[in-house]
Amino acid sequence: MSHQTLDRAPAPARPHRSGLVLAIILTCQLMLVLDATVMNVALPRIQSDLGFSPTGLSWVMTAYSLVFGGLLLLGGRAGDLFGRRRMFVAGTALFTLASLAGGLADSAALLITARVVQGVGAAMAGPSTLALVTTTFTEPKARVRALALFSAMSSGGFAIGLIVGGLLTEWISWRAALFINVPFGLAIALLAPRFVAEPERRRAHLDLPGAVTGTLGVGALVFAFTHAASDGWGNAVTLGSLAGGLVLLAGFVAVEARTALPLVPLRLFADRNRSAAYVNFFLGPMAMMSMFFFLTQFMQDIRHFAALATGFAFLPMAALIFTMSRLVPRLLPRYGPKPLALTGSVLMVTGVGWLTLLTTDSTYFPALLGPLLLMGLGGGLAFAPLNVIVMATVPSEDAGAAGGVLQTMQQVGSTLGLAVLVTVFGSVTRSAGTTGAQLTVDGMTAAFSTAAVFAACTVLVALTFRRVTASARP
């Protein structure tokens, strides 16, 4: 037989085990997403304990997201070729060990190294989580429900990370934000081989030219924007990384168009709705991450919230995202993806736009709670249909690659967006005539204005969705 011969796949999970399988997959996804923000509210204490410089402190967050985003494409195709469950378990195990090492770190260098290894493990496991959902839940209604819950974990995990981070930092230590991954990661690594079925696996060679150009291109682009936030756009390292990233990504597209077994099959973008969904999964996180990052600082530095109170301030938003994840499977068959995504995008624009009105005297109600509610409602409506659009009709052999591209868009979008918005914040605070708290708020409102532009672009993209007839809806 040819090198594309498929291994015989084991029987799918029994119906009474499907709930456990979904719980294993969703717990892993929540753990990976949560670590992008769980240490946010703990940064001041980390800086004090390990002696980080103000500039170096940002790498506690960036080291994870940079490696995670840069390696996701490779992780997605590796799961398709070498076994999604195998990559899922191996990635989770590596992530868990790195979390333990990070919690034990006694220097800034060791913590950053642990965060890098966490990113590698997340990139191995992340694409397989979404692929395993689509291959485990083959019945259309069950698949839509599972994808909606997956979307809730992906979107709500950022807010949950702030809540969990606030709780652990206030009650125990910032180290607990890393140690908490250990029991959950071990449980996932032990239970997945027993209960999660291994989908079909293709015998093929990995697209190494595509892997090198794609991974390095994404990594260089993320690094360029991150570096620009601290060193500016005129810096030689920033410009060199940006140019190198663009050249590598152009080479990646050329390689993928010619190779027989590409890392990212370009046919994934042939469907207009799927392509638009990918774009919005890039733009949406660009807008939302500014809210998490800057509102956390606003609450702690301007309004003097404690770490615990800051975390719980995001609870209404997280609750709304999860509520919408339960409603979307009922709304999607009736209305189709376009009205839901469009409505959600408009609500997100309104929420971010509201934040541009912040002042040093703004209180939680209504100046913060109102935007949080709008963003929770909008994010739940906007993102859950996108998961379904991307994954519901993708061929089984491309599920890992499709999931890898989707999560790359989300991860790279959030990282690039935050880097751009921090750059805007820095330029305003350096040139403004005000000082102190007012200067900080001026920089934040400028960043929120830019985020509102990103959110407005999601509305324009949602308008391009092709309407789906009732008979073709999930």
Residue, then its C-alpha position, 0 to 999 in steps of 0.5 A: m500500500s502507499h505511504q498514505t495508508l491509514d492505520r486501523a483506528p480503534a473503536p470510538a468511545r462508548p456512549h457512556r464514556s463520551g462525557l468522561v472523554l470530553a471532560i479529559i479533553l476540555t480540562c487539558q484545553l482549559m489548563l493550556v489557555l489558563d496559563a496564558t493569564v494565570m500569572n498576570v495578577a502575580l507578576p508584582r510578587i514574582q518580580s519581588d521574589l526572583g529579582f526580575s527587571p521591569t522589562g524582563l518581567s513581561w517575559v514571564m507571560t511572553a515566553y509561554s505565548l511566544v513558544f506556544g504560538g510559534l510551534l502550534l502548526l508543527g504540533g497540529r500536523a505532528g498529531d495527524l501523522f504520529g497519532r493525536r492521542r500520543m501527542f496529546v499525552a506527551g504534550t500534557a506530560l511535558f507541560t506538567l513537568a515544566s509546571l512543576a519545575g517553574g513552581l520550584a524555580d529559584s531564579a528568573a532564568l529558571l522560571i523563564t526556561a520552565r515557561v518556554v518548555q511549558g509552551v512546547g508541551a502546550a503546542m504538542a497537546g493543543p492542536s490534538t485537543l480540538a482534533l480529538v473532539t471532532t473525531t470522537f464526537t461524530e454525531p452532528k448535534a453532539r459535535v456542535r455541543a462539544l465544540a461549543l464547550f471547547s470554545a467556552m474553555s478557550s475564550g473563558g479560560f483567559a478570564i478564569g486564569l485571572i480568577v484562579g491566579g488571584l485566589l492562589t496568589e492571595w491565599i497561598s503563593w504565586r508558585a501555586a499557580l504553576f503547581i496546580n497544573v501538576p495533579f490535573g496534568l497527571a490525571i489527564a496523562l493517565l486517563a487519556p490512554r485508557f479512555v480516549a480512542e486513537p483516531e486514524r493515523r497517516r503514515a507519511h513524512l513530516d513536511l520539514p521545509g514547511a515546519v521550519t519556515g512556518t514555525l520560525g516565521v510565526g516565532a519571528l513575527v511574534f518576537a518582533f511585535t513583542h520586542a517592539a513593545s519595549d525597544g520600539w520599531g526603530n530598533a534593529v532587532t525589531l526590524g530584522s525579526l519583522a523582515g525575517g518573519l515575513v520572508l519566512l512566512a512567504g517561503f512557507v506559503a510557497v512550500e505548502a503550495r508545492t508539497a504533496l503532504p503539506l504541514v498546513p493544507l491550503r485547501l483548508f482556506a478554500d471554504r470562504n466561511r472557514s477562511a473568515a472564521y480563521v481571520n476572526f479568530f486572529l482579530g478577536p483575541m487581539a482586542m480581548m487580550s488588551m482588556f485582561f492585561f490593562l484592566t488588571q493593572f487598572m484595578q490594582d494600580i489605579r483603584h487599588f484592588a487586591a489580587l483576589a478582588t481583581g480576579f473575581a472582578f472578571l467572574p461575570m464575564a467568564a460566567l456569561i461566556f459559559t452560559m452562551s456556550r450552552l445556548v449557541p448549540r440551540l441557536l446555531p441550527r435555527y439562525g446559522p453562524k453569520p447572525l450569531a458571529l455578527t451580533g457577538s462582534v458588535l457587542m465586543v466593539t461596544g464593550v471595548g469602546w466603552l473602556t475608552l471612557l475610563t478615568t482615574d475615578s471610574t468605579y467597578f459599577p458601571a464603568l468596568l462591569g458594563p464592558l465585561l458583561l458586553m465582552g462576555l456576551g459578545g465573545g460567547l456569541a462570536f467565538a463558539p460558531l467559529n469553532v463549528i465553522v472551522m471544524a464541523t466539516v473539515p476532513s478527518e485527515d486534516a483535523g489536526a492541521a485545522g485545529g493547529v491553524l485555528q489555535t495558532m490564529q488565537q494564540v498569535g493574535s492575542t500575543l501580537g495584539l498585546a504587543v501592539l497595544v503595549t506599544v501604543f500605551g508606551s508611546v502615549t505615556r512617553s509623550a503625554g503632558t500628564t503624570g502619575a495615575q492620569l498618565t497611566v489611564d491616558g495610555m490605557t484608553a489609547a490602547f483600548s481605542t486601538a483594540a476597538v479598531f481590531a474589534a470593528c474589523t471582526v464585524l467587517v469580516a463577519l459580514t463576509f460569512r456566506r449564509v448557510t441554508a437551514s438544511a445545511r446548518p449543524 
